[in-house]
């Protein structure tokens, strides 16, 4: 959420609260350890953000026929939503190829952990996190570009 615009419709506290509510749903839950907790919460936050992006995209499609002023055109938000959905699809593919690298991306991108914090959560070295992060970012960017070029007529 750090990179989103200030008036984004989903606030950080709302995201954390929604993740907490979805995870616990009124029932106590026993986490095996901190890693289990952070991995679970990262995946829940990712799902919430993807659902939010999909809803925004659906609303945008419905609103295409409405007359709006220039100030109301959500061009940047629409582009960000498309990128977020493309990231989710590419991250799914990466998870099938290398689960650890996908977890590194979830921890760094969705939870906002540092390389050192991610290393502690995943029981790997910070150097491994940095290498996985660097590779995963490049791989995801490539997949997202390929996906965009396939969408073009």
Secondary structure, DSSP 8 states (H G I E B T S, - for coil): -TTS-TT-SS-HHHHHHHHHHHHHTTS----SSHHHHHHHHHHHHHHHHHHHHHHHHHHHHHGGGS---GGG--HHHHHHHHHHHHHHHHHHHHHHH-HHHHHHHIIIIII---HHHHHHHHTS-HHHHHHHHHHHHHHHHHHHHHHHHHH--
